[in-house]
Amino acid sequence: MSDRDDAGQAWLIPPSQYLNRRPATFAVGAPTSSYVTMRDGVRLALDVYLRAGPQADPVQRLPTIAIFTPYYRRFKVTGQGAEPAPNIAIYRDFFVPRGYALVTVDVRGCGASFGTRDCFRSPRERDDHREIADWIVAQPWSSGVIGSTGISYLGAAACFLATTGHPAVKAIAPLCAVHDTYADHVFPGGIKCTTVTENYDALVSALDLDLRDKLTLYPYFNDKRYAGPAPVDADADGTLAAAALEQHKDSFRMRDLAPEFAFREEAASHDPTLHSGAFSPYWYLTDVPRQVNVLSVSGWYDGSAFVNGSIARFLSNLGPDNRLLLGPWDHGARTNGSPWRDGAAQPEFSVLGEVLRFFDEHLAGMNTGIRDEAPVHFHNVRGEKWQAATTWPPHDALMRLHLAPEGQLSPQAPADTSVAPYQASFTTGTGAHSRFERLGALAITDYYKDWHGREDRMLTFATPAFGQATELSGHAVVQLHVATSEHDAGVFVYLSEVDADGRSWYITEGLLRLLHRAEAPPPPSYNVRWPYRSYRRAHAQLMRPGIAETVRFALLPVSWTLQAGSRLRVAIAGGDTDHFAQVTHGRPPLLEFTLGGENGSFIDCPLRSQSRDDRIFSTS
């Protein structure tokens, strides 16, 4: 099956049907480019794309989509046939022919823009966004209405634009974009994600410093005809672009700065105003005017914990039309990660088709019927169909499954108390086909294809066989009573479906550094439906070696249909060498989990039978 929107009856008007009603009717004009000077004198390079052709009215004012990127608004190219804007072309070729102006900006310290980057999504960038919005509405082609979209960094920049409070900003559609840089991206579960801290610098420095030989490693930027960032129109000989590149040499390095933020919202040692909140959209959520409409998009294979960010954004925003779209996609929705997809890895679902309908309604003033649609749409893996819901989670059904002796995962709690020991090893990993690889700009097409057998090195518990197909939709929440031989430990929990032939299929995962085991009520601007913790230094507490404590955390959300004859497996590890730092360094802990009794370990799974028969498990 595929992720086509006609699988299921989730929409009154499916995105593909709406897109057929909105064909591209204009050509794309050649970009015009210029520098815009910010309040501190830093000059930002931007491109403007307008519609062209005999049907284009040169005096008509257009709604504008603004995109802010650190990955080059446009390359200078040598030779014929090279796409000069690989990071932008998808938006340019989709929205401009349908009547939108497109403005693309090299953020400060990137591309042909001057200045330096002082962190990942600097608060200074947020201030720049408002000034760019001022520039847009002053142009003769602008209708005075602005929206923004984009994948990952670009999507978070769209959120930053909304939080400036600029009155022209009416709608944003962040795609696979972080909400909380700490918990969604760099330190999920409080553990440093080395895929981000070790790999991101290589990509960014190759772009920011125009190291063309280094870009050959990245499929999106490895065209040999690329010759650095495109200068603006007035910089014919590239002198200004070269001067901008020289300034970029003083930008921050992720691997050096990330340790400064090991605790959430704790200021960097060199700047009391710089912390993980200050470069996260959630921090400014109360500044978003209530007229801004938000469509949040993510996928079950999105990198790190970005899918949590999209859901938290949906639950926390106060806009009049707030929507959530969750597909079987990876980071950027470039791949349909379902093992049961048909044919090619490229999704058949048009994410931008749904974004177009959203923007047509809220930027262009069209009556698209989107307000009659459910606010939440999500795709079910292995069920291979779309569903609609009014909120997240989509249903409140839960089944408690208890960790039991002999590797059992049982609906009944064990009668006696016992302990299941597990000696962690820092050589245990999840391979090179996981949700995390895409964060390093690697093109993965088959996710977790080497998962089977990896749980052999973990502590595992499995249910009886399912007697019927059973849907799991939402966040599974694990509660463990655990002791460790060290003062700290990382606990990694995985869910898999073990089919009737004994093959294991990865479903989802979650992790927690025990130092951050204390839960806390979420702040009013950070609405979640799963266990929340502050990750602040004030709430961190070391474990007492050998003394068991209860910890609770959520696995990443998913919608998955378990098949009749399959079993659900929980696997526990003490590290992921492929993607996370060791906890504790050089001291793999002995973990002991309590089974049964008052403090027995269990997992609450959002399981729902697909028939009227409530007996989920086979009795044979």
C-alpha positions in Angstrom: 0.0 0.0 0.0 1.0 3.7 -0.1 0.4 7.0 1.6 -2.1 8.1 -1.0 -4.8 10.3 0.5 -7.6 8.2 -1.0 -6.6 5.3 1.3 -9.4 5.7 3.9 -12.0 8.4 4.0 -10.2 10.9 6.2 -11.0 14.1 4.1 -14.2 15.5 2.6 -11.9 16.9 -0.1 -8.6 15.0 -0.2 -5.5 17.1 -0.8 -4.9 15.5 -4.2 -8.5 16.4 -5.3 -8.0 20.0 -4.1 -4.7 20.2 -6.0 -6.4 19.1 -9.2 -8.7 22.1 -8.8 -5.7 24.5 -8.5 -3.5 23.8 -11.5 -0.4 25.9 -12.1 -1.5 28.7 -14.4 1.6 31.0 -14.4 5.2 30.7 -15.3 7.9 31.5 -12.7 9.8 34.8 -13.4 13.5 35.1 -13.0 14.5 36.0 -9.5 15.5 39.5 -8.5 17.9 39.8 -5.6 19.1 42.5 -3.2 20.5 43.1 0.2 18.3 44.3 3.0 20.1 46.0 5.9 19.1 45.0 9.5 19.0 47.2 12.6 22.6 46.4 13.4 24.0 47.0 9.9 24.1 43.3 8.9 23.0 42.9 5.3 20.9 39.9 4.4 20.6 38.6 0.8 17.2 37.7 -0.5 15.5 36.6 -3.8 12.1 37.6 -5.0 10.1 35.3 -7.4 7.0 36.6 -9.0 4.6 34.9 -11.5 5.2 35.6 -15.2 3.5 34.9 -18.5 0.6 36.4 -20.5 -1.9 35.8 -17.7 0.2 37.5 -15.0 -1.2 41.0 -14.1 1.9 43.1 -13.3 0.0 45.5 -11.0 -1.9 42.8 -9.0 -0.7 42.6 -5.4 0.1 39.1 -4.2 0.2 37.2 -0.9 3.8 36.4 -0.1 5.4 33.2 1.2 8.6 34.0 3.0 11.3 31.3 3.5 14.4 31.8 5.7 17.2 29.3 5.1 20.8 28.6 6.2 21.2 26.2 3.2 21.6 28.8 0.4 18.6 30.6 -1.1 20.4 30.1 -4.4 23.8 28.8 -5.8 25.9 30.5 -8.3 26.2 27.8 -11.1 28.6 27.1 -13.9 27.5 25.3 -17.0 24.0 24.4 -18.1 21.2 22.4 -16.5 22.1 22.8 -12.8 19.2 23.7 -10.4 20.5 26.9 -8.7 18.1 26.6 -5.8 17.9 23.0 -4.6 16.7 24.0 -1.2 14.1 26.3 -2.5 12.9 25.0 -5.9 10.1 22.8 -4.5 8.4 25.9 -3.0 9.2 28.2 -5.9 7.8 25.8 -8.5 4.8 24.9 -6.5 3.5 28.3 -5.1 4.6 30.9 -7.6 2.7 29.4 -10.6 -0.4 29.3 -8.4 -0.4 33.0 -7.6 2.0 33.6 -4.7 5.0 35.8 -4.4 8.0 33.9 -2.9 10.7 35.6 -0.9 13.8 33.5 0.1 16.3 34.8 2.5 19.9 33.7 3.4 19.8 34.0 7.2 22.6 36.0 8.8 26.0 34.2 8.6 24.8 32.0 5.7 24.9 32.1 1.9 25.5 35.6 0.6 24.3 37.2 3.8 26.8 39.0 6.1 27.2 38.5 9.8 27.9 35.4 11.9 25.8 32.7 13.4 26.0 32.8 17.2 23.9 29.6 17.8 21.5 27.3 16.2 18.5 29.5 15.2 19.8 32.6 16.9 17.3 35.0 18.6 19.0 37.6 16.4 17.6 35.8 13.4 14.1 36.1 15.0 14.5 39.8 15.1 15.6 39.8 11.5 12.4 38.1 10.4 10.3 41.0 11.5 12.4 43.4 9.5 12.2 41.2 6.5 8.4 41.2 6.9 8.5 45.1 7.1 10.4 45.1 3.8 8.0 42.7 2.1 4.8 44.7 2.9 6.5 47.8 1.6 7.0 46.3 -1.9 4.6 47.3 -4.7 3.8 43.6 -5.5 2.8 42.8 -1.9 -0.8 42.4 -0.8 0.3 43.0 2.8 -0.3 39.4 3.8 2.5 37.0 4.6 2.8 33.3 5.3 5.8 31.0 5.8 6.7 27.3 5.5 9.6 25.0 5.0 11.3 21.8 6.2 13.2 21.5 9.5 15.2 24.7 10.1 13.0 26.6 7.6 9.9 25.4 9.4 11.2 26.6 12.8 12.1 29.9 11.1 8.4 30.1 10.1 7.5 29.7 13.7 9.9 32.5 14.7 8.3 34.8 12.1 4.9 34.2 13.6 6.2 34.9 17.1 7.4 38.4 16.0 3.8 39.5 16.2 4.0 41.2 12.8 0.4 42.0 11.7 1.0 40.8 8.1 1.7 37.2 9.2 -1.5 35.3 8.9 -0.5 31.6 8.5 2.5 29.3 8.8 3.0 25.7 7.9 6.2 24.3 9.7 7.1 21.0 8.1 9.1 18.5 10.3 10.2 21.4 12.4 11.4 21.6 16.0 9.3 23.1 18.7 11.8 22.6 21.6 15.4 22.5 20.5 16.4 20.7 23.7 13.9 17.9 24.0 12.9 17.5 20.3 16.3 17.7 18.8 19.7 17.9 20.5 19.0 16.2 23.9 15.9 14.0 23.5 15.3 12.3 26.9 18.1 14.5 28.2 20.8 12.5 26.3 23.0 14.2 23.7 22.2 13.1 20.2 25.6 12.8 18.6 24.1 12.6 15.1 23.3 16.3 15.6 26.4 17.5 17.5 29.0 15.7 15.4 27.5 15.7 11.9 25.7 19.1 11.6 29.0 21.1 11.8 30.4 19.3 8.7 27.4 20.2 6.6 27.0 23.8 7.8 30.7 24.7 7.5 30.8 23.3 4.0 28.0 25.6 3.1 28.9 28.7 5.2 32.6 28.6 4.1 31.9 27.4 0.5 34.0 24.3 0.9 32.8 22.6 -2.3 34.8 19.4 -1.9 33.1 18.8 1.4 29.6 19.2 -0.1 30.1 16.1 -2.3 29.0 14.0 0.7 25.5 15.4 0.7 23.1 14.4 -2.1 21.2 17.7 -2.0 24.3 19.8 -2.7 26.8 17.7 -4.6 26.4 19.1 -8.1 29.9 19.9 -9.3 28.5 23.0 -11.2 27.7 24.7 -7.9 30.1 27.6 -7.3 29.2 29.1 -3.9 26.3 31.3 -3.0 24.7 33.4 -5.7 25.6 37.1 -5.3 22.8 39.6 -5.3 22.1 41.5 -8.6 24.1 44.6 -7.6 27.1 42.5 -6.7 28.0 41.6 -10.3 31.6 40.5 -9.6 30.8 38.7 -6.3 33.0 40.9 -4.2 30.3 41.4 -1.5 29.5 37.6 -1.4 33.1 36.9 -0.9 33.3 39.4 1.9 30.2 37.8 3.5 31.9 34.4 3.3 34.9 35.8 5.1 32.7 36.9 8.0 31.2 33.4 8.3 34.5 32.0 9.4 33.7 33.4 12.9 30.4 31.6 13.3 29.8 29.1 16.1 30.5 25.4 16.0 27.7 23.1 17.2 30.0 20.5 18.8 31.6 23.3 20.9 28.4 25.1 21.9 26.0 22.1 22.5 27.6 21.1 25.9 26.7 24.6 27.2 23.1 23.6 27.0 23.2 20.2 28.7 20.3 21.5 31.0 17.2 23.0 29.5 16.9 26.8 29.6 20.2 27.2 31.3 22.2 30.1 30.0 25.4 29.8 28.1 28.4 30.8 30.1 29.2 33.7 27.8 25.7 35.2 27.5 22.9 35.1 30.2 20.2 35.6 27.5 21.2 32.6 25.4 19.7 29.3 26.3 17.8 26.4 24.7 14.5 28.2 25.1 15.8 31.3 23.5 16.4 29.5 20.2 13.2 27.4 20.4 9.8 28.4 19.0 7.9 27.3 22.2 9.7 30.0 24.2 7.9 32.8 22.3 4.6 31.0 21.9 2.6 33.6 23.9 3.9 36.2 21.4 2.1 34.6 18.5 -1.0 36.7 17.7 -4.2 34.8 17.8 -4.9 35.6 14.1 -2.0 33.3 13.0 -3.2 29.9 11.7 -0.8 27.0 12.0 -0.6 23.7 10.1 2.0 21.4 11.8 3.4 18.5 9.7 5.6 15.6 10.8 6.0 11.8 10.4 6.4 8.7 12.4 10.1 8.4 11.2 10.9 12.0 11.6 14.4 12.6 13.1 15.1 12.8 16.8 11.8 13.7 18.5 10.5 16.3 15.9 7.1 14.5 15.8 6.6 15.4 19.5 7.4 19.0 18.6 4.7 19.1 15.9 2.1 17.6 18.3 3.0 20.0 21.1 2.8 22.9 18.8 -0.7 21.8 17.7 -1.9 21.3 21.3 -0.4 24.6 22.5 -1.2 27.2 19.8 -4.2 29.4 20.1 -4.8 30.3 16.5 -8.4 30.1 15.1 -7.5 27.3 12.6 -4.8 25.0 14.1 -4.1 21.7 12.2 -1.9 18.6 12.5 -0.8 16.2 9.7 1.2 13.1 10.6 2.3 10.7 7.9 4.5 7.6 7.5 7.4 9.9 6.6 10.9 10.6 7.6 12.5 14.0 8.3 11.3 16.3 5.5 8.7 13.8 4.3 11.2 12.8 1.6 10.6 9.1 2.2 7.6 7.0 3.0 9.2 4.9 5.8 6.5 2.2 5.9 8.0 -1.3 5.2 4.6 -2.0 3.5 4.6 0.8 1.0 4.2 0.1 -2.6 7.1 0.6 -5.0 9.3 3.7 -4.7 10.2 5.3 -1.5 9.0 8.8 -2.5 5.7 9.6 -0.9 2.6 9.8 -3.1 0.9 12.2 -0.7 1.3 15.8 -1.7 2.2 17.6 1.6 2.4 20.9 -0.3 -1.1 20.3 -1.7 -2.4 20.4 1.8 -0.3 23.4 2.6 -1.6 25.1 -0.5 -5.2 24.6 0.6 -4.3 26.0 4.0 -2.6 29.1 2.5 -5.4 29.6 -0.1 -7.8 29.8 2.8 -5.8 32.1 5.1 -3.5 34.1 2.9 -5.4 34.4 -0.4 -8.8 34.6 1.1 -10.4 31.7 -0.8 -13.2 29.5 0.5 -11.5 26.1 0.3 -13.7 24.1 2.6 -10.8 23.4 4.9 -12.6 24.6 7.9 -15.1 21.8 7.5 -12.3 19.2 7.7 -11.2 17.5 10.9 -8.2 19.3 12.4 -6.0 16.2 12.7 -5.1 13.7 10.0 -2.8 10.7 10.6 -1.6 7.7 8.6 -1.7 4.2 10.0 1.3 2.0 9.2 0.6 -1.5 8.2 -3.1 -0.6 8.1 -1.9 1.7 5.3 -4.8 4.2 5.5 -5.5 7.7 6.6 -7.7 8.6 9.6 -9.2 11.8 10.9 -9.5 13.0 14.5 -10.5 16.1 16.5 -7.4 16.1 18.7 -4.3 14.2 19.8 -4.3 11.5 20.9 -7.0 10.3 18.5 -8.6 8.0 21.1 -8.3 7.3 24.8 -8.1 3.5 24.8 -5.2 2.2 26.8 -4.0 -1.3 27.7 -1.6 -1.9 30.6 1.0 -4.6 29.8 3.2 -5.8 32.7 6.8 -6.8 32.4 6.8 -10.3 33.7 9.3 -13.2 34.3 10.6 -15.3 31.4 10.3 -12.4 29.0 6.6 -12.2 29.1 4.6 -9.0 28.5 1.3 -9.7 30.2 -2.1 -8.0 30.7 -2.0 -9.5 34.2 0.5 -8.3 36.8 2.8 -11.0 38.1 1.7 -12.4 41.4 5.2 -12.4 42.9 7.9 -9.7 42.9 11.2 -10.4 41.1 14.1 -8.6 39.4 15.2 -8.7 35.8 18.9 -7.7 35.5 20.4 -6.3 32.4 24.1 -5.4 31.9 24.2 -2.5 29.5 26.8 -2.3 26.7 27.8 0.8 24.9 28.3 -1.2 21.7 24.5 -1.8 21.4 23.1 0.3 18.6 20.2 0.9 16.2 22.2 0.9 12.9 22.6 3.2 10.0 19.0 3.1 8.7 17.3 4.9 11.6 15.2 8.0 12.0 18.4 9.9 13.0 20.5 9.6 9.8 18.4 12.1 7.9 19.4 14.7 10.5 22.8 14.5 9.0 21.4 15.1 5.5 21.9 11.4 4.5 19.4 10.0 2.1 17.9 7.0 3.7 15.2 5.2 1.7 14.6 1.9 3.7 14.1 2.6 7.4 15.1 -0.1 10.0 15.6 -2.7 7.3 18.3 -4.2 9.5 16.3 -4.1 12.8 15.6 -7.9 13.1 18.2 -9.4 15.5 19.2 -6.1 17.1 17.0 -6.8 20.1 18.9 -10.0 20.8 21.4 -7.8 22.8 18.6 -6.2 24.8 16.3 -7.2 27.6 13.0 -8.2 25.9 9.4 -8.9 26.9 6.7 -10.0 24.5 2.9 -10.4 24.6 1.0 -13.5 23.6 -0.1 -13.6 20.0 -2.8 -11.2 19.0 -6.0 -12.9 18.1 -7.1 -10.1 15.7 -5.7 -7.0 14.1 -5.2 -4.3 16.7 -4.5 -0.6 16.3 -1.8 1.2 18.3 -2.3 5.0 17.9 -0.8 7.6 20.2 2.0 7.7 22.8 2.9 4.5 24.6 4.1 5.3 28.1 6.5 3.1 30.0 6.8 3.0 33.8 9.9 1.3 35.1 11.0 0.6 38.6 14.7 0.5 38.0 18.0 0.4 39.9 21.4 1.1 38.5 24.9 0.3 39.6 26.0 3.9 38.8 24.8 7.3 39.8 23.2 7.8 36.4 22.2 5.8 33.3 20.4 6.1 30.0 17.4 3.8 29.4 16.3 3.1 25.9 13.0 1.4 25.2 11.8 0.0 21.8 8.5 -1.4 20.6 8.4 -4.0 17.8 6.0 -6.2 16.2 7.2 -9.8 16.0 5.2 -11.5 13.2 4.0 -15.1 13.0 7.3 -16.0 11.3 9.4 -14.6 14.1 10.6 -11.5 12.2 10.8 -8.3 14.3 9.6 -5.0 12.8 10.6 -1.7 14.5 7.6 0.4 15.6 8.9 3.2 17.8 11.2 4.1 20.7 11.8 6.3 23.7 14.7 7.2 26.0 15.4 8.9 29.3 18.5 9.8 31.2 17.8 8.9 34.8 19.3 12.1 36.0 16.2 13.8 34.6 13.6 11.3 36.0 11.7 14.0 37.9 8.4 14.9 36.3 7.0 18.4 36.4 3.7 20.1 35.2 4.2 21.7 31.8 4.0 25.5 31.6 0.8 27.0 30.1 2.5 27.6 26.8 3.7 24.0 26.4 0.7 21.7 26.3 1.5 18.0 26.1 -0.5 14.8 26.7 2.5 12.7 27.9 4.8 12.9 30.9 6.6 16.2 31.0 9.9 17.1 32.7 11.8 20.3 32.9 15.3 18.9 32.3 16.6 21.8 34.4 19.6 21.6 36.6 17.5 22.4 39.7 15.4 19.3 39.1 18.2 16.9 38.2 19.1 14.3 40.8 21.6 11.5 40.7 20.5 7.9 41.4 21.7 6.0 44.5 23.5 3.0 43.2 21.5 -0.2 43.9 18.3 1.7 45.0 15.4 1.2 42.7 13.2 4.2 41.8 10.1 4.6 39.6 10.6 6.4 36.3 8.0 7.2 33.6 8.4 8.4 30.1 6.7 8.3 26.7 7.8 6.6 23.6 7.6 8.5 20.3 4.0 8.5 18.9 2.9 6.3 16.1 -0.1 4.8 14.5 0.4 1.1 13.6 -1.8 -1.9 13.1 -0.5 -5.1 14.7 -1.5 -8.2 12.8 -3.4 -11.3 14.1 -0.8 -13.9 15.0 1.9 -11.3 15.8 3.3 -10.4 19.3 4.2 -6.9 20.7 7.7 -6.8 22.0 9.3 -4.3 24.4 13.1 -4.2 24.3 15.3 -2.3 26.8 18.9 -1.2 26.3 21.3 1.1 28.1 22.7 2.9 25.1 22.6 3.5 21.4 26.2 3.8 20.2 25.2 4.9 16.7 23.3 8.0 17.8 23.7 9.0 21.4 26.4 9.8 23.9 27.3 7.3 26.7 25.6 7.6 30.0 27.7 7.1 32.1 31.0 7.6 30.2 33.0 4.5 30.2 30.8 2.8 32.8 28.1 0.8 31.3 25.6 0.3 34.1 24.0 -2.8 35.4 20.3 -2.1 35.3 17.8 -4.1 37.4 14.0 -3.9 36.7 11.4 -4.8 39.3 8.7 -7.2 38.0 5.4 -7.6 39.8 4.3 -6.3 43.2 3.4 -2.8 44.2 6.3 -1.3 42.1 6.1 -3.6 39.1 7.2 -2.2 35.7 4.7 -1.9 32.9 3.9 -0.1 29.7 0.6 1.6 28.9 -0.1 1.1 25.2 -2.9 2.9 23.2 -4.3 -0.3 21.8 -7.7 -0.6 20.2 -9.3 -3.6 18.7 -10.5 -3.3 15.2 -13.5 -5.5 15.8 -16.3 -5.6 18.4 -14.6 -8.5 20.1 -12.6 -7.1 23.1 -10.4 -10.1 23.4 -7.3 -8.8 21.8 -5.0 -11.7 22.5 -5.4 -15.3 21.2 -6.6 -17.8 23.8 -5.1 -20.8 21.9 
